[in-house]
Amino acid sequence: MKLSELVNQIRESEPDALGSLSNSAVATVLRAGFGAVREAIDEAGTDVVAVPSLGRFKTKDVETEQNGQKRVTRRTVFLPAKERQTAEAS
């Protein structure tokens, strides 16, 4: 998904949420937010990073072999947050 597509999706689903912000301003805010999440994941090492309403990022070091050489690769898995049940759904 491109950033412009995300901005358009937000604008369509929550028209009042963005107010009079331009699409480029919204994209700048989203880039900053994604950058902050990426930094938190990098700084956490192999700890879990939880982002409310989005999910959790689990990172682990995995030993791989390439051309007979062993090396450690860091892998991050995203686990989406479970949808909240509303009172109507109960």
DSSP file (Angstrom, degrees, kcal/mol; ACC not computed):
  #  RESIDUE AA STRUCTURE BP1 BP2  ACC     N-H-->O    O-->H-N    N-H-->O    O-->H-N    TCO  KAPPA ALPHA  PHI   PSI    X-CA   Y-CA   Z-CA
    1    1 A M              0   0    0      0, 0.0     2,-0.1     0, 0.0     0, 0.0   0.000 360.0 360.0 360.0 128.7    0.0    0.0    0.0
    2    2 A K     >  -     0   0    0      1,-0.1     4,-2.0     4,-0.0     3,-0.2  -0.460 360.0-117.0 -78.1 154.7    1.4    3.4   -1.0
    3    3 A L  H  > S+     0   0    0      1,-0.2     4,-2.5     2,-0.2     5,-0.2   0.881 116.5  54.8 -60.0 -38.8    1.3    6.2    1.5
    4    4 A S  H  > S+     0   0    0      1,-0.2     4,-2.2     2,-0.2    -1,-0.2   0.862 106.5  51.7 -64.5 -34.5   -1.0    8.2   -0.7
    5    5 A E  H  > S+     0   0    0     -3,-0.2     4,-2.4     2,-0.2    -1,-0.2   0.891 109.4  50.0 -67.6 -38.9   -3.5    5.3   -0.8
    6    6 A L  H  X S+     0   0    0     -4,-2.0     4,-2.5     2,-0.2     5,-0.2   0.921 109.9  50.2 -64.6 -44.0   -3.4    5.1    3.0
    7    7 A V  H  X S+     0   0    0     -4,-2.5     4,-2.6     1,-0.2    -2,-0.2   0.932 112.1  47.7 -59.2 -46.3   -4.1    8.9    3.3
    8    8 A N  H  X S+     0   0    0     -4,-2.2     4,-2.1     1,-0.2    -1,-0.2   0.891 110.7  51.5 -63.0 -39.8   -7.0    8.5    0.9
    9    9 A Q  H  X S+     0   0    0     -4,-2.4     4,-2.6     2,-0.2     5,-0.2   0.914 111.6  46.6 -64.2 -42.3   -8.4    5.5    2.8
   10   10 A I  H  X S+     0   0    0     -4,-2.5     4,-2.8     1,-0.2    -2,-0.2   0.924 111.4  51.9 -63.9 -44.0   -8.2    7.4    6.1
   11   11 A R  H  < S+     0   0    0     -4,-2.6    -2,-0.2    -5,-0.2    -1,-0.2   0.870 114.1  43.9 -61.9 -36.8   -9.9   10.5    4.5
   12   12 A E  H  < S+     0   0    0     -4,-2.1    -2,-0.2    -5,-0.2    -1,-0.2   0.900 120.0  39.1 -74.6 -41.9  -12.7    8.3    3.1
   13   13 A S  H  < S+     0   0    0     -4,-2.6    -2,-0.2     1,-0.2    -3,-0.2   0.807 132.5  22.7 -82.2 -29.1  -13.3    6.2    6.3
   14   14 A E    >X  +     0   0    0     -4,-2.8     3,-1.3    -5,-0.2     4,-0.7  -0.571  68.7 169.4-134.3  69.2  -12.8    9.1    8.9
   15   15 A P  T 34 S+     0   0    0      0, 0.0     4,-0.4     0, 0.0     3,-0.4   0.814  78.7  47.5 -57.5 -33.9  -13.5   12.3    7.0
   16   16 A D  T 34 S+     0   0    0      1,-0.2     3,-0.4     2,-0.1     4,-0.1   0.693  95.3  75.9 -80.9 -17.5  -13.5   14.5   10.1
   17   17 A A  T <4 S+     0   0    0     -3,-1.3    -1,-0.2     1,-0.2    -6,-0.1   0.832 100.0  39.7 -65.2 -33.3  -10.3   13.0   11.6
   18   18 A L  S >< S-     0   0    0     -4,-0.7     3,-2.2    -3,-0.4    -1,-0.2   0.588  85.1-175.5 -95.5 -10.9   -8.0   14.9    9.3
   19   19 A G  T 3   -     0   0    0     -4,-0.4    -1,-0.2    -3,-0.4    -2,-0.1  -0.239  66.8 -21.9  54.6-131.8   -9.8   18.2    9.2
   20   20 A S  T 3  S+     0   0    0     -4,-0.1    -1,-0.3     2,-0.0    -4,-0.0   0.272  96.6 133.0 -96.6  11.0   -8.3   20.7    6.9
   21   21 A L    <   -     0   0    0     -3,-2.2     2,-0.1     1,-0.1    -3,-0.1  -0.361  57.9-120.5 -62.5 139.5   -4.8   19.0    6.8
   22   22 A S     >  -     0   0    0      1,-0.1     4,-2.3    -2,-0.0     5,-0.2  -0.366  22.4-110.4 -74.8 160.8   -3.5   18.6    3.3
   23   23 A N  H  > S+     0   0    0      1,-0.2     4,-2.4     2,-0.2     5,-0.2   0.876 120.0  52.8 -59.8 -37.8   -2.6   15.2    2.0
   24   24 A S  H  > S+     0   0    0      2,-0.2     4,-1.9     1,-0.2    -1,-0.2   0.872 108.2  50.2 -68.1 -35.6    1.1   16.0    2.1
   25   25 A A  H  > S+     0   0    0      2,-0.2     4,-2.0     1,-0.2    -2,-0.2   0.904 111.5  48.3 -67.0 -40.8    0.8   17.1    5.7
   26   26 A V  H  X S+     0   0    0     -4,-2.3     4,-2.6     1,-0.2    -2,-0.2   0.917 110.5  51.5 -64.3 -42.9   -1.0   13.8    6.6
   27   27 A A  H  X S+     0   0    0     -4,-2.4     4,-2.6     1,-0.2    -1,-0.2   0.880 108.3  52.2 -61.5 -38.3    1.7   11.8    4.7
   28   28 A T  H  X S+     0   0    0     -4,-1.9     4,-2.1     2,-0.2    -1,-0.2   0.913 110.2  47.9 -63.8 -42.8    4.4   13.7    6.7
   29   29 A V  H  X S+     0   0    0     -4,-2.0     4,-2.4     2,-0.2    -2,-0.2   0.920 112.4  48.9 -63.6 -44.3    2.7   12.8   10.0
   30   30 A L  H  X S+     0   0    0     -4,-2.6     4,-3.0     2,-0.2     5,-0.3   0.920 109.8  51.5 -62.9 -43.7    2.3    9.1    8.9
   31   31 A R  H  X S+     0   0    0     -4,-2.6     4,-2.5     1,-0.2    -1,-0.2   0.915 111.0  48.6 -58.4 -43.1    6.0    8.9    7.9
   32   32 A A  H  X S+     0   0    0     -4,-2.1     4,-2.1     2,-0.2    -1,-0.2   0.907 112.4  48.3 -64.3 -41.8    7.0   10.3   11.3
   33   33 A G  H  X S+     0   0    0     -4,-2.4     4,-2.0     2,-0.2    -2,-0.2   0.926 112.8  46.8 -64.2 -45.4    4.8    7.8   13.0
   34   34 A F  H  X S+     0   0    0     -4,-3.0     4,-2.6     1,-0.2    -2,-0.2   0.888 111.4  52.9 -64.0 -38.2    6.1    4.9   11.0
   35   35 A G  H  X S+     0   0    0     -4,-2.5     4,-2.5    -5,-0.3    -1,-0.2   0.894 107.5  51.1 -63.0 -40.0    9.6    6.1   11.6
   36   36 A A  H  X S+     0   0    0     -4,-2.1     4,-2.3     2,-0.2    -2,-0.2   0.893 110.9  48.2 -65.1 -39.7    9.0    6.2   15.4
   37   37 A V  H  X S+     0   0    0     -4,-2.0     4,-2.3     2,-0.2    -2,-0.2   0.929 111.3  50.5 -64.9 -44.6    7.7    2.6   15.3
   38   38 A R  H  X S+     0   0    0     -4,-2.6     4,-2.4     1,-0.2    -2,-0.2   0.910 111.1  48.7 -60.3 -43.0   10.7    1.5   13.3
   39   39 A E  H  X S+     0   0    0     -4,-2.5     4,-2.9     2,-0.2     5,-0.2   0.914 109.8  51.7 -62.1 -43.5   13.1    3.2   15.8
   40   40 A A  H  X S+     0   0    0     -4,-2.3     4,-1.6     1,-0.2    -2,-0.2   0.894 110.5  48.8 -61.7 -39.8   11.3    1.5   18.7
   41   41 A I  H  X S+     0   0    0     -4,-2.3     4,-0.6     2,-0.2    -1,-0.2   0.929 112.9  47.4 -65.3 -44.8   11.7   -1.9   17.0
   42   42 A D  H >< S+     0   0    0     -4,-2.4     3,-0.8     1,-0.2    -2,-0.2   0.916 114.6  46.0 -61.9 -43.9   15.4   -1.3   16.4
   43   43 A E  H 3< S+     0   0    0     -4,-2.9    -1,-0.2     1,-0.2    -2,-0.2   0.765 103.9  63.6 -71.6 -25.7   16.0   -0.1   19.9
   44   44 A A  H >< S-     0   0    0     -4,-1.6     3,-2.1     1,-0.2     2,-0.4   0.652  81.3-167.5 -75.6 -14.5   14.0   -3.0   21.5
   45   45 A G  T << S-     0   0    0     -3,-0.8    -1,-0.2    -4,-0.6    -2,-0.0  -0.488  72.4 -12.8  64.0-119.8   16.4   -5.6   20.2
   46   46 A T  T 3  S+     0   0    0     -2,-0.4    -1,-0.3    -3,-0.1    13,-0.2   0.261 112.0 109.4-100.0  12.6   14.7   -8.9   20.7
   47   47 A D  S <  S-     0   0    0     -3,-2.1    12,-0.4    -6,-0.1     2,-0.3  -0.447  77.1-101.5 -80.0 161.4   12.0   -7.5   23.0
   48   48 A V        -     0   0    0     10,-0.1     2,-0.6    -2,-0.1    10,-0.2  -0.666  27.9-153.4 -84.3 136.5    8.3   -7.2   21.9
   49   49 A V  E     -A   57   0A   0      8,-2.4     8,-2.8    -2,-0.3     2,-0.5  -0.959  10.1-161.0-111.2 119.7    7.1   -3.8   20.8
   50   50 A A  E     -A   56   0A   0     -2,-0.6     6,-0.2     6,-0.2    -2,-0.0  -0.869   7.1-168.7-104.2 131.4    3.4   -3.3   21.2
   51   51 A V  E >>  -A   55   0A   0      4,-3.5     4,-2.5    -2,-0.5     3,-2.1  -0.956  30.5-119.8-117.8 109.7    1.6   -0.5   19.4
   52   52 A P  T 34 S+     0   0    0      0, 0.0    29,-0.0     0, 0.0     4,-0.0  -0.148  93.9   7.3 -52.1 140.4   -2.0    0.0   20.7
   53   53 A S  T 34 S+     0   0    0      1,-0.2    28,-0.1    29,-0.1     0, 0.0   0.270 129.5  61.0  70.1  -9.3   -4.7   -0.6   18.1
   54   54 A L  T <4 S-     0   0    0     -3,-2.1    27,-2.4     1,-0.3     2,-0.3   0.801  99.4-117.1-108.3 -56.6   -2.1   -1.8   15.6
   55   55 A G  E  <  -AB  51  80A   0     -4,-2.5    -4,-3.5    25,-0.3     2,-0.3  -0.981  31.7 -54.8 149.9-161.1   -0.5   -4.9   17.1
   56   56 A R  E     -AB  50  79A   0     23,-2.7    23,-3.3    -2,-0.3     2,-0.5  -0.903  28.6-148.8-121.4 147.7    2.8   -6.3   18.3
   57   57 A F  E     -AB  49  78A   0     -8,-2.8    -8,-2.4    -2,-0.3     2,-0.5  -0.972  14.8-166.7-114.9 117.8    6.2   -6.6   16.6
   58   58 A K  E     - B   0  77A   0     19,-2.9    19,-3.2    -2,-0.5     2,-0.4  -0.915   5.9-169.2-107.7 127.6    8.3   -9.6   17.8
   59   59 A T  E     + B   0  76A   0     -2,-0.5     2,-0.3   -12,-0.4    17,-0.2  -0.932   9.4 169.7-118.9 138.4   11.9   -9.6   16.8
   60   60 A K  E     - B   0  75A   0     15,-2.5    15,-2.9    -2,-0.4     2,-0.5  -0.991  34.0-117.3-144.3 153.8   14.4  -12.5   17.1
   61   61 A D  E     - B   0  74A   0     -2,-0.3     2,-0.4    13,-0.2    13,-0.2  -0.784  32.1-166.8 -90.4 130.6   17.9  -13.3   16.0
   62   62 A V  E     - B   0  73A   0     11,-3.5    11,-3.3    -2,-0.5     2,-0.5  -0.965  17.3-132.8-122.8 132.4   18.0  -16.3   13.6
   63   63 A E  E     + B   0  72A   0     -2,-0.4     2,-0.3     9,-0.2     9,-0.2  -0.732  32.4 177.1 -85.3 126.3   21.2  -18.1   12.6
   64   64 A T  E     - B   0  71A   0      7,-3.3     7,-2.9    -2,-0.5     2,-0.5  -0.834  22.2-136.6-124.0 163.5   21.4  -18.6    8.8
   65   65 A E  E     + B   0  70A   0     -2,-0.3     2,-0.4     5,-0.2     5,-0.2  -0.985  21.6 173.8-125.1 129.9   23.9  -20.2    6.6
   66   66 A Q  E >  S- B   0  69A   0      3,-2.8     3,-1.8    -2,-0.5    -2,-0.0  -0.984  73.4 -12.0-137.7 123.6   24.9  -18.7    3.2
   67   67 A N  T 3  S-     0   0    0     -2,-0.4    -1,-0.1     1,-0.3     3,-0.1   0.865 129.1 -54.8  54.5  39.3   27.8  -20.0    1.1
   68   68 A G  T 3  S+     0   0    0      1,-0.2     2,-0.5     0, 0.0    -1,-0.3   0.469 115.8 115.2  77.3   1.4   29.0  -22.1    4.0
   69   69 A Q  E <   -B   66   0A   0     -3,-1.8    -3,-2.8     2,-0.0     2,-0.3  -0.896  59.1-140.0-108.2 130.9   29.2  -19.2    6.3
   70   70 A K  E     +B   65   0A   0     -2,-0.5     2,-0.3    -5,-0.2    -5,-0.2  -0.680  28.7 168.0 -87.1 141.1   26.9  -18.8    9.4
   71   71 A R  E     -B   64   0A   0     -7,-2.9    -7,-3.3    -2,-0.3     2,-0.5  -0.982  34.0-116.4-148.1 158.9   25.6  -15.4   10.2
   72   72 A V  E     -B   63   0A   0     -2,-0.3     2,-0.4    -9,-0.2    -9,-0.2  -0.854  28.7-171.0-101.2 128.2   22.9  -14.0   12.5
   73   73 A T  E     -B   62   0A   0    -11,-3.3   -11,-3.5    -2,-0.5     2,-0.5  -0.947  18.8-133.2-118.4 137.9   20.0  -12.3   10.9
   74   74 A R  E     -B   61   0A   0     -2,-0.4     2,-0.4   -13,-0.2   -13,-0.2  -0.807  24.1-169.4 -92.9 126.8   17.4  -10.3   12.7
   75   75 A R  E     -B   60   0A   0    -15,-2.9   -15,-2.5    -2,-0.5     2,-0.5  -0.943   6.2-159.8-118.6 138.1   13.8  -11.1   11.8
   76   76 A T  E     -B   59   0A   0     -2,-0.4     2,-0.4   -17,-0.2   -17,-0.2  -0.966   3.6-164.2-119.6 131.3   10.7   -9.1   12.8
   77   77 A V  E     -B   58   0A   0    -19,-3.2   -19,-2.9    -2,-0.5     2,-0.5  -0.942  11.3-143.2-115.3 134.7    7.2  -10.6   12.8
   78   78 A F  E     -B   57   0A   0     -2,-0.4   -21,-0.2   -21,-0.2   -23,-0.0  -0.853  11.1-168.6 -98.9 128.5    4.1   -8.4   13.0
   79   79 A L  E     -B   56   0A   0    -23,-3.3   -23,-2.7    -2,-0.5     3,-0.1  -0.946  22.6-133.8-115.0 107.8    1.1   -9.8   14.9
   80   80 A P  E     -B   55   0A   0      0, 0.0   -25,-0.3     0, 0.0   -26,-0.1  -0.228  25.4-102.0 -63.5 149.0   -2.0   -7.7   14.3
   81   81 A A        -     0   0    0    -27,-2.4     2,-0.2   -30,-0.1     3,-0.1  -0.372  39.9-106.8 -66.0 147.0   -4.1   -6.5   17.2
   82   82 A K        -     0   0    0      1,-0.1     2,-0.1    -3,-0.1    -1,-0.1  -0.521  39.7-103.1 -73.9 144.2   -7.3   -8.5   17.7
   83   83 A E        -     0   0    0     -2,-0.2     2,-0.3     1,-0.1    -1,-0.1  -0.437  35.5-119.0 -67.8 139.0  -10.4   -6.6   16.8
   84   84 A R        -     0   0    0     -2,-0.1     2,-0.4    -3,-0.1    -1,-0.1  -0.601  23.3-127.2 -77.7 137.9  -12.3   -5.3   19.7
   85   85 A Q        -     0   0    0     -2,-0.3     2,-0.1     2,-0.0    -1,-0.0  -0.709  21.7-140.0 -85.5 135.2  -15.8   -6.6   20.1
   86   86 A T    >>  -     0   0    0     -2,-0.4     4,-0.8     1,-0.1     3,-0.6  -0.461  24.9-108.3 -87.7 166.2  -18.5   -4.0   20.4
   87   87 A A  T 34 S+     0   0    0      1,-0.2     3,-0.4     2,-0.2    -1,-0.1   0.819 119.9  58.2 -63.0 -30.8  -21.5   -4.2   22.8
   88   88 A E  T 34 S+     0   0    0      1,-0.2    -1,-0.2     2,-0.1    -3,-0.0   0.826 102.1  53.8 -68.3 -31.1  -23.7   -4.8   19.8
   89   89 A A  T <4        0   0    0     -3,-0.6    -1,-0.2     1,-0.2    -2,-0.2   0.689 360.0 360.0 -77.6 -18.0  -21.7   -7.9   18.7
   90   90 A S     <        0   0    0     -4,-0.8    -1,-0.2    -3,-0.4    -2,-0.1   0.475 360.0 360.0 -76.8 360.0  -22.1   -9.6   22.1
